[in-house]
Amino acid sequence: MSLTKIANRLYFHRRQVELERHEKDALQMQNEVFSYLVERGKETEYGRNHLFNTIRTYEDFAQNVPVNTYEELKDDIDRMRHGERNVLWPGMVKWFAKSSGTTNDKSKFIPVSAEGLQRIHYQGGTDVVAFYLANYPLSRMLDGKGLILGGSHSPNYNMAGSLVGDLSAILIENINPLANLVRVPKKQTALLSDFELKRDRIARETLNKNVTNLSGVPSWMLSVLVRVMELSGKQHLEEVWPNLEVFFHGGIAFTPYRKQYEQLITKSDMHYMETYNASEGFFGIQNDPADSAMLLMLDYGVFYEFIPMDEFESEHPTVVPLSGVEVGKNYVMLISTSCGLWRYQIGDTIRFTSKNPYKFVITGRTKYFINAFGEELIQDNAEKALEATCKQTGAVILEYTAAPIYMNEKAKCRHQWLIEFAKEPEDMKEFALILDNKLQEINSDYEAKRFHDVTLQQLEIIKARPHLFNDWLKSKGKLGGQHKVPRLSNSRKNIEEMLAMNGKGS
């Protein structure tokens, strides 16, 4: 009997039975999480300040606890990073997942408690395998190695035993040693901060291994796989790893990369499974291969609330728990977690496709953004970088928009900016270089993805003809009033329309 079948029978089967509760006990599961979080929250300074000891119902919770962004919690999080105990979660939190910044900061530092590490992040990873093995009982994935991509970490304020870094690095650092028997690359390689060096070492370490499964962000996994193909001299990945059967992917949308993966991996029995895991928590798993929607995970120590997107910017928006959502409606997601995030606005928007069970798709972010390769570039980053670049070069900008150019066959990609200037810079190449550097100064994720030009190349500037943006808005019937040019987008739809008009007059 294969190792996969033994593990499924002895370890994963029990959890597969438990997961069936999502079909019939969804609201009860969320009630249990709610009670647990409130009870634990009583032991914290935050809980005392917000009268957790008086909370008996969800309505009490909603009345006592405000909706928070990172800005509201960052001072408390910084105290936690300096070793203070019982601030947002009981005890001392030693790990902080570094994520892209807010309006005022280059980076966010999301607390990851020991409880959250186990009950949220590792549980999510376990359940991904449990669902996969339930769907594919003949799988042999655990008979070989899993190629898992990770980031890097560094000491936190020189606090003993405390780390700050990518969530994936925190997970690899604390993983059960037994898991290292079925994963590659070696830990030392996985935690390298130099992606160019890491990419090459991963490819060399895994080239002759029996890799059966992949886990990671589609863009960066593709970059590694391209290097594997370069070293192997093969045409298709199954010639290198004949037993490869599944790619567990998340972090960014898979759609732009699907064709490239299908060209790289041509075997008919290759599977793809989406997950919704973030620095703040592990929220969803694609449990049905025939359905692209993900199951909302309800027993991880995460309590969910939702704001209808059409009310998001209103002064007093409606906020509902899971019981109040409607299918087909776009919602902003709020989370309260066993890592000490309370009614935290994660910034993602989702739409439910089903309530029995609760399944959803990710529809975007609450603001304009580009997150094609994990760079999480927000409009505020763009505005600040453009302002600094114009100040340095003397240029003046009227309008702009930006979108990604997705990876080619060599896993190269870049951002493309279409800019209408009131006053052009003397040297457009210098302008592009300065803007690229300013974005790296402002946004740590963009900086990481640009490192050594391994995958994300320097941005490209295209000069827009006079009145292009107004002409485009006019063509949409959106000239004047409150209508605005979309600044950043993951989709190329708008920019392609504008580029097509760029050589035409009004």
N, C-alpha and C positions, 0 to 999 in steps of 0.2 A: 504494500500500500504506500502511496506517495506521501511525502511530508505534508503536502497541501491538504490532502484528505484527512490525515490524522489531526492536523491543527484545526481544520473545520469542524470535525466531530467533537474534539475535546475542548476547544476554546471558543470558536466563533458561533457554534450552533445555539448556545444558551443566549447569546446576545441577539441573534437573529429572531428568536422567539420574543424577547423583550421588545424589540423594535416594532413588533406588530401592534403595540399599544398606540402608535402614531395613527393607526386606522380608526381606533374606537375610543381612546381616552385622551385625546389631544388637550382639551381644556383642563382636565384633571391634572395632567402632567404639568402644565404651566402653573396651575394653582399650587402644586407641591413645590415647584421651583420658587415661586413668589414667597411662600411662607418661609422657606429655607433662607432665602436671601435677606428678608426682613429680620429674621431671628439672628442671623450672623451679623447683620448691620448694626444691631443694637450695641454691639461691643466696640463700635468705632466712634471716633470724634464726629464724623459726618452724621452717623446715626443719632447721636445725642443732640446735635445741633438741629436736626430735622425731625425730632420727636418720634423716632422709630418705635419707642416703647408704647406709643398710643395708636399705632397702626394696626387695624384689625381687618380692613378690607382694601380692595384696590382703590376705591374712592378716597380712602384716607391717605394712601400712598401718593396718589396724584395730587392731592391737596397739599401735602406736607413737603413734597420733594419737587424742586423745579426741573424743567427740561434743561439739560446741560450740553454745551459744546466743550471742546478741549480748553478753550479760554477760561471757562468757569472753574475747571478742575486742575489747571496746570500748576497753580501755586501749591496745592495739596500734593500733587504728584511729585513736585520738586522736593518737598519736605520728605516724602517717602524715599526718594532717591538719595537723600542725605541720611537715611537710616532711621527716621522717626517711625514708630510703631503705631498701629491701631488708628491710622488716619482715615483711609477710605475702605480698608479691609483689615480684619483682625490680624495681629502679629506684624511681622516684618516682611515686606515684599522685596525680593532680591533681584528680580529680573524685569527688564523694561525693554519692550519691543520698539525699536526705532522706526518711525513711519514718516511719510512726507509731511511737511510743515503746514502751519495754519497761516492766517493773515500776518501775524507778527513774528513767527518763528520759522527757522529753517527746517526744524524737525519736531515731531511729536514723540513723546516717550510714554508708551502705553504700558501700565503696570500688568505684570503677569505673575499672579500669586501661585504658590505651590498647588493650591486647590484647583485654580483655573487651568494650570498646566495639565493636570491629570484629568479633571472632570470635563474640560472643554476641548483643549487642543489634542491631547493624546486620544481621548475618547472618540473624537471625530475621525482621526486616522484609523483607529480600530474599526469603526463602523463602515468606513469606505470599503475596507477589505471584506467585512461581513456581508455587505450588500452585494459586492462583486461575486463572492463565492456562492451566494444564494442564487444569483442569476446565471452563473456559469459553473455548475457543480463538477464539470470535468476539467476545470482549471488545474494547471501545474505551476502557478506563479510562485509559490513558496518553495518549489524545488530548485529554483535558481535565485538570482540576485535582483534586488530592486535598485535602480539607479535613481537616487534622490538628490536633487539639487538643493543647496543651502547657501545662506549668506555668510556674514562674518559678525563677530562680536568683539567688544573691548571692555576693559574695566569701567565700572560706573563710579565716577567721583573718587576712584581709588578706595572704594568701600570693599572690605574683605568679602570675597565670595559673591559679590554683586556684579551683574553683567548688563550691558546695554548693547543692542545690536538687532539685526534682522530676526524676526520671529523664527524663521527656519533654522537659524544658527542656535538660538536658545533651545529649540526642540532637539537638534542633533547633540548639543552639549549635554543634555539631561536624559537622553534616550536610554532605555533599558539595555544593558550590555548584550543581552541575548539577541536584540534586534540587529546588532552589528553583524551577526552571522548571516543575515539574509539581505544585507544592503551594501552598496558601493557608492562612492569611493570611500577610501579610508577617511577617518575623522579629520586627520590633519589636513588632507586635501580639501575636504568639504568646507572647512572653515577658513580657507584662504581668503584674504580680502582683495587680492589682485585677480580680477576675473579673467584676464587674458592668460595668466599663468594657470589659474584654476581650470579653465576650459581645456587647456592642452593636457594637463595632468589627469583630469577626469577621463578624457578620451583615451589616453595611453593606459591608464589603470583598468579601464573597463573593456578594452578592445577584445581581449581574449577570455572574458568572463561569460558565464551563461546568464545574460541579462534577460529577465522575463517580464519586467514591468518598469515603467518610468513614472516619476512623480515630480511635478514642478510647474513653473510658469511657461506657457507655450513658446514665448519669444526666446527665452534664455535656454530652454531645453533644445530648441531648434538650432541655436548657435553651437551648442555642444555636439549635437548629432552631425552637423555639417563637418565639424572637426574630426569626428569618428570616421566619417566617410572619406575625408581627405587622407587620413592615415591608413585606412584599410584598402583604398583603391577599388572598393566595391561600388556597384551601381545602386543597390537597394539595401536598406538596413537589415532586412531579414537574412541577407547573405552573411552579415556579421553576427547577428544574434537570431538564429533560426527559431528559438523558442519564445521570442518576444510576443506578448499577447495583449498588453493593456497599457494605456497612458492615462494616469490620474492627473488631471490638469485643473488649474484654478488661478486666481489672481487677476487675470484679464480675459477678455472675450476670446474664445477659441475660433470663432467663425473666420476671421481673416487668415488664419493659419491652416485651416483644415485642408485646403487643396495642396499646400506644400507638404503636409504630413502624408497625405494620401499618395503623393508622387514619390515620397521618400520610402514609405512603407506600403508595399503593394499587396501584401498578403490579405486574403479575403476575411480571415478570422481575427484581424486586429480590432481591438475595442478601445473606445474613448469614454471616459467617465468624468463628469464635471463636479467640482466641489466649490463651495463658497466658504473659504477660510481666509481670515484677515488677522491683522495684529490684535484686533479687539476681541476676536472670538472665532469659533467655527460654527457656521450657521446653517449650511445646507449641503445636501448630497443628492446627486442624480441617482435615484434608487431603481429607476426603470429605464433600460436601454432604449425602449421605444418612445420615451417621453423626455424631451429636452428640459422640462421643468425639474426643479430640485425639491426634495422633501425638506421642510423646515424642521430642524432638529430641536426637540422640545424638552429634553431631560438632561441638558448639559450644564445647568447652572447659569442659564441665560434666560431672562424674562423679557419678552418682546412687547413693544407698543408701537403704534403707527400713527403718522400724521398724513392725512390726504394731501397729495402734492399740490392740489389746486388751492389749499389753504396754508401752504408752508410759510409764505411771507406775510400772512395776516397777523395782526397784533395778538389775537387770542384764537389760535387754530384749535380745531378739534383733535383730541388725542384719544385713541381707542386701544384697548388690549386686543389680544388675538380674537376674542369672541366677537369683536365689533367690525372686523374687516369684511370687505365685499370683493367678490371675484371680479377681475377685470379693471380694478381701480388702481391708480398709481399711488404708492405710499412712500413716505420717508420713514426709515426704520429707526426706532429708539431701542437701546438695550440697557438692561441692568444686569451686572455679571458678578460672579464670584472672584473677579479680579479687582473689584472696587469701582467700577464704572456705574454710575447711577443716572438712569434716564438719559443716557448719553446718545447724542445725535451722531451717528456713524458717518453720515454723508451720502449713503447709498439710497437709491430708490428701487423699489421692487413692485411687482404686480402679481397678485395671486391668480393662479389658473384653476385652483381647486380648494375646497374647504374640507373635503373628506377623502383623503387626508389633506393637510395644508401643504400645498405645493405652489411654487412661485418661480418667476424668472427675474433676473436683475435687469432693470431698465435704464440705469444710468446713475448719475450723481446729481446732487442738489445744485451744482454750479457748473458752468462751462469748464471743461477739462480735456486733457489728452492723457489717456492711460493705456496706450497701445502696447507698451513694452514694460509696464510697471513703474513708469516715471512719475505718474500722478501730478502732472503739471496743471496747476489751476490758474484761473484768470488773474488773480492777484499777483502770482509769480510773473506772469507775462507783462502786466502793466508796470511793475517795478523795474523789471529788466529793460523794457523798452525806454522807460523814463531815464534810467542811468545811461543807456547807450546813446540816446539822443543828446543828452547833456555832454557826453564825452566827444561826440562827433559833430555836433551842431546841426544834426538833422531834425526835421519836424515831420511828424506823422499825422495824417488825417484819419485813415481807417486801416484796419488790418484784420486778417483771419489766419488761422493756422490749423493744419491737420497733418497726420502722419503719412509717410510713404512706407508701406509695409515691406516686410523682408523679401528680398529677391532670393534666387536659388543659392546664393552664397551667404545668406542670413545677414545681409546688410540692409540698414534702414535709416531713416532720418525724419526730422520734422521739416515741413515745407511751409514757409510763411509768405503770404501774399500781402504786400504793403503798398498803400497809396501815400506818397510823400507830398507834403506841401513844400518841403525843402529837402532835396536829396543829399545824402552824404557824399563827400568827395570821392570816397573809396568804398564801393558796395561790399567788397570782400572783407575789408576791415570792419565794416558795420556788422556783418554776419558773425565774424569771429568774436567781436566784443559782446554782442547779444548772447551768443552761445556761452561765453564765459560768465556773463552776469547771471544767466539762468542757473548755471552750476553753483554759483555762490549762494543763490537764494534757495534752491531746491536740492536737498541732499540726495533724493532718489534720482533726479535727472543727472546729477553729478556722478552717481554710481554707474548709471547706465551708459554714460559717455566715456567712462574710463578707458583710455588707450584706443578709442575708436574700434573696439572689438566688434561690436554689433551696431550700436546707435552712433551714427556718423554726425559730423557737424551739420547744423541746420542749414537749410537752403533759403535764400531770399529771392522772391520774384517781384519785380516792380510792377505795380498795377497802373494802368493808364488812368488819366484824370476821369473822375466821375464813375469809375467802374462800380463801386459799392452802391452808389445811389441808383445806378441803372439796374443793378441786380435786385435791389429792394423794390424798385418800381415794377420790375417784371413779376415780382411776387405779390404785387398789390399791397406792399408794406412800406411805402415811402412816406416818411413823416410820422407824426404822432409819437407813440411810445415804442415803435418798432426799432429794433437794434440789429446791427450786424452780429451774427454769432462769432465770438472771438476764437474759441477753441472747440474742436470737435474730434472725436475718434473716427467719425465717418468722413469720407472724402466727397460726399454728395455735394455739399455747398461749394467747396473750393473748386471742384471740377466744373460746376456750372459757371463760376466766376472766371475760371481760366479760359473756358470756351468763349466767354464774352470779352476777354481782355484785349483781343485784337480788333474788336468791333466798336464803332462809335455808338452814341446814344440814339 
